Amino acid sequence: MNTGSRSVNRDAGLTTAYHRGMPGRLSRSLRVLLFPFLAAHALFPAMWLLSVWRRPPTTGDWHHLKTVADHFVAGDWSRLYAVGEQALNPNYFWRYPPFALYLVAPLAWLPEMWAYSFLVGVEIVALAASLWLLRRLEPFREMRAEWFLAIVLSAPMLSTIVTGQSSALIMLCIVGAASLWTRGKVTHACALLGLLAIKPNWGIVFGLLAIVRREWKGATVMAGVAALLCALSLPLGLQLWKDFFGISVGHSFTLAGYEPQKLITLRSFLEGTLGKGDLTLTLWAIAAAALVVVAVLAWRAPGSPLRYLGVGVLLVVSANPYAFFYDALALAIPATVWWAERDRWSRKPWLIVGALIALIWCSEQWLYSWGVLAGITGVHWRPPISLVGLTTAIWLVLAVGQAKRPNVHTR
């Protein structure tokens, strides 16, 4: 028995030492190339700043938010959720619940450039706060600069800034919840996650997480926050809620008019490769159900709150009916978990996920950054579909397999 125990301990020690050394050696050999490669992408935000300075933007998601705010404050509510010819803008739709109108209302009192600058400023502050919290949650030593550059100069972050979207705020909400949860404030964390009711296709996943983890009080608080937000919009009348459910169940599900590469879910990948139809929808539904089961297995295994929430992000992106290109910014959360927990992973799955992250990062850069330069040189081809949905589904399955492994190294 003692001999067997010594053998097991020796094997565990060798495994631990191997995993400690493997990423370290890999990081040292990659830094010479990786740091300048990532730093070079500062060119794209610099190009954005130059273009804004030369000609202030007049279109984009941010402009639609301001248009919605203008009509809401003016009392013209009949077209807020309209689609087609009746829409405020045929290329953009207001998909948020009615209580979100209160959040964008202040934009109505700002000039357009000030409204855009305000939205961009909020996203930059939210990202900075998210990265600060992530470093406190996972204080890894190696490749800190590369980790920072890979997130800040990623295509999803740049597209969030250019479009004036809210992905960095969503990321901050999730990371903030992880920080509270790590300190034992589970109820407070769930209350913060309840704010994701503003994006129901996100909030429902984290509600499922609380239920699976049997955080009954937290799940109740989360539902209570969502209910309170809904109650705050009751003075606006029930017609807005009818309009909201109409677009959520109808147009939001069909996603007519959107280019396939702008959607990053597994469903969009299947529709881009197999075409739209009942067969594709059935395959996606089966795959989405399987991914939910896989995520539940990870949530039931021992682990850190950040790991649980990272799995939730992977499930949101891969299994949702829809998620847009800028939402890929939140994948920085499971990517941070992947790097910080490298000691407990098997070598092959760890490297595969690293390759998947690199593929996601580069493919999105080609769609939204590199393609800009390619267009200048006359190369206008871009990938017809996003690879994020497929890769995050594979990533989720591999992450769950490693989550069930016993710890071989304690920090």
Secondary structure, DSSP 4 states (H G I P E B T S, - for coil): -HHHHHHHHHHHHHHHHHHHHHHHHHHHHHHHHHHHHHHGGGHHHHHHHHHHHHS----SHHHHHHHHHHHHHHT--TTTT--GGGSSBTTB---S-TTHHHHHGGGGGS-HHHHHHHHHHHHHHHHHHHHHHHHHHS---TTHHHHHHHHHTSHHHHHHHHHT--HHHHHHHHHHHHHHHHTT-HHHHHHHHGGGGGSHHHHHHHHHHHHHTT-HHHHHHHHHHHHHHHHHTGGG-SHHHHHHHHIIIIIHHH-TT--GGGB-SHHHHHHHHH-SSHHHHHHHHHHHHHHHHHHHHHHHSS--HHHHHHHHHHHHHHHSS--BGGGGGGGHHHHHHHHHTGGGS-HHHHHHHHHHHHHHHHHHHIIIIIHHHHHHTT-----SS-SHHHHHHHHHHHHHHHHTSPPS---
